[in-house]
Amino acid sequence: MTEYTLITGGCGFIGSHLIDQLIKQNQPIICIDNFDNFYSKENKLLNIKHAESSDLFTLIECDIRNISLLNTIFETYNITSVVHLAAKAGVRPSIESPSEYFDVNVNGTVNILETMQKFDVKKLVFSSSSSVYGNNIKIPYNENDNVDFPISPYAASKKAGELLNYTFHKLYNIDIINLRFFTVYGPRQRPDLAIHKFFKLLYSDKPIDVYGDGSTSRDYTFIDDIISGITSSLEKLKNEKNIYEVINLGNNSPITLSELINLIETTTKLKFKKNNLPMQQGDVNRTYADIKKAEKLINYSPSTSMKDGLHLFKKWYEENN
Ligand SMILES: NC(=O)c1ccc[n+]([C@@H]2O[C@H](COP(=O)([O-])OP(=O)(O)OC[C@H]3O[C@@H](n4cnc5c(N)ncnc54)[C@H](O)[C@@H]3O)[C@@H](O)[C@H]2O)c1
């Protein structure tokens, strides 16, 4: 019987790249997505345009809060592993609508776990986030650091997801890897995220908002490196039992906002117009991943420099706008 990997939120930025990679590896996929209005359905359909021509790909429009439809999907297809990426993403908007974020990110995650337990599906990769570290003082951020101090509802919802995952692992022996992604960028990046937003404004000759003095830093991680971390995690889950892990997927090489702005200017040979504004609530001062655990457990080795990654983003942006 065909064994399927279920990808939730598969029409989004990270999900669509994962689907492309799994199709290359000849793996049958069920993709579910509700085309959440955080950004346009049109963009998401473009993300999966190539995948749709493959026999290995099945798209089902489904909200992870719809437990009865989830039951029908698990009943219909022999799903053996799940990569759960569906979420309300974005730190700042979560401050405006915390209950909506918790509804999708927490209740939706329980629905996935409950359905997995009911249909005896034992392998889960969960998309957590570097934001769970809050304003951690110690760098680089290590998986053993205390993450009890999230500074946005989004971060709290991701931490809640990790906690639920632990509970289901303990109660029902579901093998789970929580991957904490550090600011992912590359082709198809979400339009609300800094690099994509900056390119859009730069190319339309509009000013960018620069929050703070430019010294905040992020451990930007290229999408291909994130995808190799996800597929290695799936392999590990397939080959081993009794697994519950939390693993950082970052670049271990943060750059400041000012450096990012300079790098984009060098890449595009254009100059930004800037609005300087105070720091925003919910934004952390920096992110910096310790990736030793990822290297050890899943052979993770990010290989795309910021310079190369920005060139690849520029190429995609110019072809698609
Ligand atoms: N991109 C990053 O830098 C980053 C960093 C840390 C964590 N993450 C996490 O990784 C995951 C994927 O992020 P992304 O950047 O690809 O975001 P994205 O918004 O591009 O993709 C998420 C997808 O989930 C779908 N979705 C939202 N609510 C849903 C629901 N109720 N039911 C079904 N589908 C739903 C959306 O329509 C979208 O296609 C998210 O969980 C996000 O929180 C992303």
The ligand as a Gaussian input file, in Angstrom:
#p B3LYP/6-31G(d) Opt

LIG

0 1
 N        9.797000      31.358000       7.605000
 C       10.459000      31.442000       8.759000
 O       11.456000      32.185000       8.876000
 C       10.046000      30.607000       9.941000
 C       10.814000      30.675000      11.118000
 C       10.430000      29.923000      12.218000
 C        9.318000      29.086000      12.138000
 N        8.583000      29.047000      11.006000
 C        7.400000      28.164000      10.970000
 O        7.479000      27.321000       9.822000
 C        6.173000      27.066000       9.314000
 C        6.103000      27.427000       7.835000
 O        6.410000      28.816000       7.717000
 P        6.393000      29.581000       6.316000
 O        7.348000      30.696000       6.415000
 O        6.493000      28.605000       5.205000
 O        4.915000      30.213000       6.383000
 P        3.783000      30.296000       5.274000
 O        2.754000      31.232000       5.812000
 O        4.361000      30.584000       3.952000
 O        3.205000      28.807000       5.276000
 C        2.265000      28.364000       6.199000
 C        1.125000      27.730000       5.445000
 O        0.167000      27.259000       6.410000
 C       -1.112000      27.525000       5.903000
 N       -2.061000      27.599000       7.010000
 C       -2.197000      28.603000       7.914000
 N       -3.208000      28.338000       8.753000
 C       -3.705000      27.133000       8.383000
 C       -4.762000      26.331000       8.867000
 N       -5.544000      26.736000       9.872000
 N       -5.007000      25.139000       8.267000
 C       -4.254000      24.745000       7.212000
 N       -3.246000      25.466000       6.700000
 C       -2.972000      26.652000       7.290000
 C       -0.993000      28.839000       5.157000
 O       -2.031000      29.021000       4.187000
 C        0.385000      28.711000       4.523000
 O        0.320000      28.186000       3.212000
 C        5.214000      27.860000      10.197000
 O        4.723000      27.001000      11.190000
 C        6.083000      28.928000      10.807000
 O        5.577000      29.363000      12.057000
 C        8.914000      29.784000       9.894000

